[in-house]
Every structure is written in structure tokens, then in C-alpha cells.
Amino acid sequence: MGVPVASPGGTAADAVGLEVLVRLLAGRGVVVLSGAGLSTESGIPDYRGETGSRRRGVPMTYQEFTGSEAARRRYWARSHVGWRTIAGAEPNAGHRAVEQLRRSGHVSAVITQNVDGLHRAAGTRGAVELHGALHRVVCLACRRTGSREELDRRLEELNGGFRDGPARVNPDGDAELSQELVDGFRVAPCAACGGVLKPDVVFFGESVPRPRVQRCYELVDAAQALVVLGSSLTVMSGLRFVRHAARAGTPVVIVNQGATRGDELAAARVALPLGAVLTEAARRVRAGWRGYAGTP
Ligand SMILES: [Zn+2]
């Protein structure tokens, strides 16, 4: 007599998608590509999350940031407030399941579009941070990098009490503030040379460094499967890896609540909350789940 298989719920298509995901994970060599949806359960809102925290306006471009002092003041003021949310966030069940699967060899590499550092916080070493990390800052003049924690202390000294009020925060750590508040913010220059500091993240209008992109292509080339976690694949920087995998005949599974630009390329889709799906997938892989028992 078969043991009933616990399920995180969902439609028959979700159940089939989960089975495909488990089968691919069991085969090992799976590369994960994660996006903002993986971090929503850590309290970092998605751009288009169910909580309705749809981003108003467009993120600052690299050209705006480098082109004007007023733009940099606006960026750092908003980011100083948003940093509390990012710095205070902890990895969720989804990040932990990915790390568990990585340690057991089922996941061979993690590529993330997220700048929140939560894969690292979950213990995942060597995750490729495609768009950089908010935990580092870089000087545009002398190219020295430093920690955001250290810059945060300096900004707090210059702007005591600035971030006491509530604020809506975007997944890139950008909080929405009035112009009046922004105007009173004091920006900190590079402590070494006085140059302009920028978070070590890839802005809109800026390219992902070529060696980093190349590294991702190599990981995808070596992958037995590509699993997208919590990304609508809106931007090409992630979608290109899905297209690359599909062209090579490497199966793609997408776990995301909502449609994505990669759906037509996917062998299977699961449209359920990531923490539950990944925890269940890791459990079945651990239990040596095999076959299609229970498939409708
Ligand atoms: Zn410098």
C-alpha cells in the first residue's frame, strides 16, 4: 500500500511540475537561477508581489547616478532607509532548502539576480550574484570596495534619526521618500580618496560584467537542468540563461507564482509559494522519491 505523498497543494499541473522538479534534482547537477520571489518570504517585497507593493516609478539608472549629485543624494537617502529591511532580513525555508540540496550535491550551482545576500546568509558559498550585492560598496574613483555596514555607520553619524519613520521598500533596498526628506540627506564620500561611492550592484543602464556572464553560461552549459526560482524573467540578464539552456536541450523548470517570460521554454512549471515547494522537493529527494506514483 502506497504512503500518501504530502503536497503543498495547488493544481494538478503544479503537482506534475513538482514531480518533474524532484526527478531532475534527484538526477543531480541542477543549476538554480533565483529572483526576487525567493526573498519575499524573508520580508523583502517583490516588485510585483501579492502584497501589492508594486514599485512606483522606475529605478535609478547608472547614467543618472553618475551624472548628478542630486541623484546620488536621492539614491543614498532612499537606500539608507531601505537598508534596515535588507540588513535585517533572514534567509527563509526556500534559501535553506536550496543550500541543503547544494550540500547534498543535487544542486551544482546557484546564480541569483538578488542583491540581498540571503543565499550567502543561508550558508551558500560561491553563489554567482549576477547583479552584485548591497552588502558591498565600491568607489568609482579608486575602485576600492568596502562594507556596507561600515558605510552605514558613517551615514548614520551624518544623518542621525533620518530613518526613524516607516517606509515602503523595494527589493533593491530602495525606500520611497519625499523630496523634502531627500534634500536634507548628507552623502558620505569614499573614506580613502573622497570619491563617489556606489553600491556594488548593477544599475539599470549598466551591464553585468562580462566575466560574470561568461561564468554563468559555463555553469548552465554544465547543468543537467536549470531551475528558475521566483523570477518573472522580465529582464534579459536572467532570461538569456533560460534561452541558452532551452537551445541546448537542457530541461528548464520554473517555480514562480505568476506568468514568466520563460514559460514557453519550460519543461514544467510550479506556481506555488517557494518555501513550501522547495522544502517538499528537498524532502522527497532526501527520501529517495522516485517514479511517478500519484500522478493524476
Ligand atoms: Zn576612493
Residues whose N, C-alpha, C, O or C-beta is under 5 A from the ligand:
A	BS01	ZN	C139 A141 C142 R143 C190 A192 C193 G194 G195
